[in-house]
Amino acid sequence: MKQSLTEQYEASFRDWLGVRAAFAFFKGRVALYAALRGLGIGEGDEVIVSGYTCVMAVNPIMYLKARPVYVDIDPNTYNVTPDLVKTCITERTKAIIVQHTYGIPVPVDAIREIADGCGAALLEDCCLAVGSRWKGQIVGTFGVASYFSSQWNKPFTTGLGGVLAVNDDGLAGRVQDLCESHLVQPTLRENALLALQLAIHKAFIYPSTTAMSQEMFRMLGRTGIIVGSSTPGEFMPEMEEGFFKAMSGPSLRTGLKKLQHLKANQVHRKRLTKVYDEALRDRGFEPLQVHHDADPILVRYPVRVNDKNRALREASNKRVELGSWFECPLHPKETNLGLYGYSEGECPHSERASDEVVNLPLHPRVSDRTVRRTVEFIAPFLKASDS
Ligand SMILES: *Cc1c(COP(=O)(O)O)cnc(C)c1O
């Protein structure tokens, strides 16, 4: 029997990661929603989540009327730690979502023990971590499920797209049922526009023009001419009609190709990470430090600067590609934190990182020359290691 495009992509992803099942969705956030629904998360339940994240990773918790509990980060890894997670456990904790920020792996085995100890489900947010390893094991295989995003800025892009990887047959069956009964298809217009955007992306986006084209994409997204990564309604904690949507055909086709070239993408990222390390060391700055059990494949290279706003402004003027996420504990800055139950000062290390961290590009179009140029640009802004 001939497999559909969706089945082919899901099977390729499942086999690449080495899990029981994989489900493709319109976006990563939809995959998280499917996981939480499949786990039966609902009103009154608590879900532990990093306090240094994107609001789109919190919305599915809110949609189900559960309560997000924010954990602060370790300032060196930008990740939650087992000790910090432990302090947030209550008898209402139903799930712990571990986010491998920038591709840096969390000590996820220790957090799995905590989850097992209190009967909570462990989920991994791998939206920024494709292929990173902790103690030799690939992230996304530690929890009962993990989710991935292949949106524009992610480790590999399919325009928009998300995958839920599931390691438990019971959960896989419930997600399958949910998809069969509730998943809606993208519209013809969404499919056509995504195909167009993917073609434009392939042809035009290079590091020197990325800031410009991203701004253009964002503007067009607001006007509804293109399929933006978020609709205006997605900045609110209530689910919009049509949220639970399947991955589009053009994205699936792109994803099947990208999965075949994942290895080259990862080798490239690891090599350029070393080039960044060296270039920073040459200028007297400490490169990114990771735990000796961690083998990261970074999505972007994070550094701390003294004046983030000025750095971003000048980068834009000089056409240097600089990323600014996360800009607040629940990125973007416009998020109404109160609506999400986050109180100011709750995660001080996250708030400080939001003010200080910018990230440097590592995607397939970055060359050694881009790295040197980027480091040359950013060096005068960098914070000294000991401050
Ligand atoms: C991008 C991202 C998401 C959401 O992915 P979408 O495909 O945009 O829904 C979730 N978590 C993290 C850490 C992300 O960076």
Ligand as a Chemical Component Dictionary entry (heavy atoms), coordinates in Angstrom:
data_LIG
# 
_chem_comp.id                   LIG 
_chem_comp.type                 NON-POLYMER 
_chem_comp.pdbx_formal_charge   0 
_chem_comp.three_letter_code    LIG 
# 
loop_
_chem_comp_atom.comp_id 
_chem_comp_atom.atom_id 
_chem_comp_atom.alt_atom_id 
_chem_comp_atom.type_symbol 
_chem_comp_atom.charge 
_chem_comp_atom.model_Cartn_x 
_chem_comp_atom.model_Cartn_y 
_chem_comp_atom.model_Cartn_z 
_chem_comp_atom.pdbx_ordinal 
LIG C1 C1 C 0 9.812  27.817 18.300 1  
LIG C2 C2 C 0 9.651  27.200 19.602 2  
LIG C3 C3 C 0 8.448  26.578 19.960 3  
LIG C4 C4 C 0 7.211  26.567 19.099 4  
LIG O1 O1 O 0 7.418  26.067 17.794 5  
LIG P1 P1 P 0 6.373  26.491 16.647 6  
LIG O2 O2 O 0 6.661  25.561 15.509 7  
LIG O3 O3 O 0 6.673  27.923 16.309 8  
LIG O4 O4 O 0 5.019  26.324 17.190 9  
LIG C5 C5 C 0 8.396  25.957 21.203 10 
LIG N1 N1 N 0 9.433  25.961 22.042 11 
LIG C6 C6 C 0 10.602 26.567 21.723 12 
LIG C7 C7 C 0 11.747 26.528 22.694 13 
LIG C8 C8 C 0 10.740 27.214 20.507 14 
LIG O5 O5 O 0 11.892 27.835 20.215 15 
# 
loop_
_chem_comp_bond.comp_id 
_chem_comp_bond.atom_id_1 
_chem_comp_bond.atom_id_2 
_chem_comp_bond.value_order 
_chem_comp_bond.pdbx_ordinal 
LIG C1 C2 SING 1  
LIG C2 C3 SING 2  
LIG C2 C8 DOUB 3  
LIG C3 C4 SING 4  
LIG C3 C5 DOUB 5  
LIG C4 O1 SING 6  
LIG O1 P1 SING 7  
LIG P1 O2 DOUB 8  
LIG P1 O3 SING 9  
LIG P1 O4 SING 10 
LIG C5 N1 SING 11 
LIG N1 C6 DOUB 12 
LIG C6 C7 SING 13 
LIG C6 C8 SING 14 
LIG C8 O5 SING 15 
# 
